[in-house]
Amino acid sequence: MKKDLNYFNQRKAKYETMSIIGYISSGLCFILWVPIGASTRGAAIPVLVIGFLGGGILSGYARSQFKRISNEFKTIFLPDEIQRIYPDCTYDVASGFHEEEIFKSKVLKKQDRYYSEDLMIGKYEGVSFKSADVKIQDVRSSGKSTTVVTTFLGRVYKFDFNKRFKSNILVNQPKFFDNIFGWNKIKTESVKFNSELSIFSDNEHDAFYILTPHFMERLLILDRKYQDKISFSFLNSQLYIAINTGIDTFDLKMFKPLDLTIIDVYKKQLADIKDFVHQLNLEKNIFKA
């Protein structure tokens, strides 16, 4: 069968329907547990248990199959769009950043669970880049119950340079870290910048070779564009940027229309790399040693 939009829409609708049925089954059985269980003196409890668990299994299966269809869709449609914008860029739906690299970059906090996918590797205006979705979860236990909290879900970008930075720097939202393993917290002369972003560095004096007033203004522009959900890490010869969007960047969304407008959405999301390069003047190497 030809895998066009009609093919994916049919399967998308199938798993959306299965998900709805599963949620309704679990919800009804949960609501009716006490009244029906009491009125039947417990005789209906096994049926309610089966309905509750069965609904959960069905909705879980539907979500996993929807993810599989989403990955298949991305594999067919996304590479061509990437190639049009970033020629020679490679894309792998199943690969991502290694966990160790992300946490060593200090751009994100380490938690219990880590996932990464939708890896892009390429070059734009002489600047090598790598980009992938990252999901980080914290497993919290109170002794009686366990809760899984997603602390980061979004896109991470890495830009490589031929020379090392004069100092290592982390620029993040206030209170992201109380301390950075011996790094010093830096205050700039800009009260506005200090109130909106926090800076840590292993070399306060050399940090200002990077943090010029003009460059800090560009960081603020990006911070506002991404609504205070962005962080930056200048480490050795790499710049890492993490944006906590709360979504899987290129995935299909349940109960959202699927048509050719998604290609425009892809183009807009892919344009972030160009935006970073131009906003931060990365192609000019203005803050390199």
C-alpha positions in Angstrom: 0.0 0.0 0.0 1.2 3.5 -0.9 2.0 5.3 2.4 0.5 8.7 1.7 -1.5 11.0 4.0 -4.6 8.9 3.6 -2.7 5.8 4.8 -1.5 7.6 8.0 -4.8 9.3 8.6 -6.6 6.0 8.6 -4.2 4.4 11.1 -4.1 7.6 13.2 -7.9 7.5 13.5 -7.9 3.8 14.4 -5.5 4.2 17.3 -7.2 7.4 18.5 -10.5 5.5 18.6 -8.9 2.6 20.5 -7.4 5.1 23.0 -10.8 6.7 23.6 -12.5 3.3 24.2 -9.8 2.3 26.6 -10.0 5.5 28.6 -13.8 5.3 28.7 -13.7 1.7 29.9 -11.3 2.4 32.7 -13.0 5.6 33.7 -16.5 4.0 33.9 -15.3 1.0 35.8 -13.5 3.2 38.3 -16.6 5.4 38.8 -19.0 2.4 39.1 -16.7 0.5 41.4 -18.4 1.5 44.6 -22.1 1.8 43.7 -22.2 -1.4 41.5 -19.8 -3.3 43.7 -22.0 -2.5 46.7 -25.3 -3.2 45.0 -24.2 -6.6 43.8 -22.5 -7.4 47.1 -19.1 -7.7 45.3 -20.3 -10.0 42.6 -19.6 -7.4 39.9 -16.1 -6.6 41.2 -14.3 -9.1 38.9 -16.0 -7.7 35.8 -15.1 -4.1 36.9 -11.5 -5.1 37.5 -11.3 -6.7 34.0 -12.9 -3.6 32.5 -10.6 -1.2 34.3 -7.4 -3.1 33.5 -8.5 -4.0 30.0 -9.2 -0.3 29.3 -5.7 0.6 30.5 -4.1 -2.1 28.4 -6.0 -1.0 25.3 -5.2 2.7 25.7 -1.5 1.8 26.4 -1.4 -0.3 23.3 -3.0 2.4 21.2 -0.5 5.0 22.4 2.5 2.7 21.6 1.1 2.0 18.1 0.4 5.7 17.5 4.0 6.4 18.4 5.1 3.7 15.9 2.9 5.3 13.2 4.3 8.8 14.1 7.9 7.5 13.7 7.0 5.9 10.3 5.5 9.2 9.2 8.5 11.2 10.2 10.8 8.7 8.4 8.9 9.1 5.2 8.2 12.9 5.1 10.7 14.6 7.4 14.1 13.8 5.7 13.2 15.5 2.4 12.2 18.7 4.3 15.5 18.6 6.3 17.5 18.2 3.1 15.8 21.2 1.5 16.8 23.5 4.4 20.1 21.8 5.4 21.6 19.9 2.5 23.7 16.9 3.5 22.1 16.8 7.0 21.4 13.3 8.3 18.3 12.4 10.2 17.7 9.3 12.4 14.3 9.0 14.1 15.5 6.4 16.6 18.9 8.0 17.7 19.6 10.9 19.9 22.1 12.4 22.3 23.9 10.1 24.7 22.8 10.7 28.3 26.4 11.2 29.6 27.0 14.0 27.1 23.9 15.9 28.0 24.5 15.9 31.7 28.2 16.6 31.3 27.2 19.7 29.3 25.3 21.0 32.5 22.6 22.4 30.3 20.1 20.1 32.0 19.7 18.5 35.4 20.3 14.8 35.8 17.3 12.8 36.8 16.3 9.1 37.0 15.1 8.5 33.4 16.5 9.7 30.1 15.3 9.4 26.5 16.4 11.0 23.2 15.3 10.6 19.6 15.0 12.5 16.3 18.7 13.1 15.8 19.9 15.6 13.2 23.6 16.1 12.3 24.7 18.7 9.8 26.3 22.0 9.0 24.9 25.5 8.4 27.0 28.4 7.2 30.2 26.6 8.3 28.8 25.8 11.8 28.5 22.1 12.6 25.4 21.2 14.6 23.7 18.3 16.2 20.1 18.4 17.4 17.7 15.9 19.0 14.6 15.6 21.2 15.3 14.9 24.9 13.0 13.7 27.6 14.0 13.6 31.3 11.9 12.2 34.1 12.2 12.2 37.9 10.8 9.2 39.8 9.5 10.4 43.1 8.5 8.0 45.9 6.7 8.8 49.1 6.9 5.3 50.5 3.2 4.6 49.7 3.2 5.7 46.1 5.5 6.5 43.2 5.1 9.4 40.8 6.9 10.0 37.6 7.4 13.7 36.8 8.7 14.9 33.4 11.2 17.7 34.3 12.2 18.3 30.7 10.7 17.6 27.3 12.0 19.4 24.3 14.8 20.0 21.9 18.6 20.2 22.6 21.0 21.7 20.1 24.8 21.4 20.0 27.1 23.7 17.9 30.8 22.8 17.4 33.7 25.1 16.9 37.4 24.7 15.9 38.7 26.6 19.0 38.0 26.4 22.7 36.1 29.1 24.6 38.2 31.2 26.9 36.0 30.0 29.8 33.1 27.6 30.4 29.8 29.2 31.1 26.2 28.2 31.9 23.4 30.7 31.3 20.1 29.5 32.6 16.9 30.5 34.3 17.1 31.8 37.9 17.3 29.1 40.6 18.1 26.4 38.0 21.2 25.6 40.0 22.2 26.8 43.5 25.8 26.0 42.7 27.8 24.4 39.8 30.5 22.2 41.3 32.7 25.1 42.3 31.8 27.4 39.4 31.1 31.0 40.4 27.9 32.8 40.0 28.4 35.9 37.9 26.7 39.3 38.1 26.8 41.5 35.1 26.4 45.3 35.0 22.9 44.7 33.5 20.2 44.6 36.2 17.7 43.4 33.5 19.9 40.5 32.5 20.6 39.5 36.1 16.9 39.4 36.8 16.0 37.2 33.8 19.0 34.8 33.6 21.6 33.4 35.9 25.2 32.9 34.9 27.8 30.5 36.3 31.4 30.2 35.1 34.7 28.5 36.0 36.6 31.7 35.1 34.7 34.9 35.9 37.2 37.3 34.2 37.4 35.5 30.9 33.6 34.9 30.9 33.1 38.5 29.8 35.0 37.8 26.5 31.8 35.9 25.6 29.3 37.9 27.6 29.6 41.2 25.9 26.6 43.6 26.3 25.6 43.0 22.6 25.8 39.2 23.1 23.8 39.3 26.3 21.1 41.3 24.6 20.9 38.5 22.0 20.6 35.9 24.7 17.7 37.9 26.2 16.0 38.0 22.8 16.1 34.2 22.6 15.0 33.9 26.2 11.9 35.9 25.6 11.1 34.2 22.3 11.1 30.8 24.0 9.2 32.2 27.1 11.9 31.6 29.8 12.3 28.0 28.9 15.8 28.1 27.3 19.3 27.4 28.7 22.8 27.8 27.3 26.0 26.0 28.0 29.4 27.1 26.6 31.7 24.2 27.3 35.2 23.8 25.9 34.5 24.1 22.1 30.7 23.4 22.1 27.6 25.5 22.7 24.6 23.6 23.9 21.1 25.1 23.9 18.1 23.3 25.5 14.5 24.4 25.1 11.8 23.0 27.3 8.9 23.0 24.8 6.8 20.4 26.6 6.3 18.5 23.3 8.0 15.9 21.1 9.1 18.2 18.4 8.2 16.4 15.2 5.7 13.8 16.4 2.2 13.5 15.2 -0.3 14.6 17.8 -3.4 12.6 18.8 -6.7 14.3 17.8 -4.9 16.9 15.8 -5.6 17.2 12.1 -3.0 15.6 9.8 -2.6 17.3 6.4 0.0 19.0 4.4 0.1 22.0 6.8 2.3 19.8 9.0 5.1 20.3 6.5 4.9 24.0 7.3 5.1 23.2 11.0 8.2 21.1 10.3 9.8 24.0 8.4 9.2 26.4 11.2 10.7 24.0 13.8 13.7 23.3 11.6 14.3 27.0 11.2 15.4 27.2 14.9 18.9 26.2 13.9 19.2 29.1 11.5 17.8 31.4 14.2 20.4 30.4 16.7 23.3 30.8 14.2 22.2 34.3 13.1 21.0 35.6 16.5 24.2 34.6 18.2 26.5 35.3 15.3 27.9 31.8 15.6 29.2 31.8 12.0 31.5 34.8 12.9 33.3 33.1 15.8 33.4 36.4 17.6 33.9 35.0 21.1 36.6 32.4 20.4 40.1 32.3 21.9 
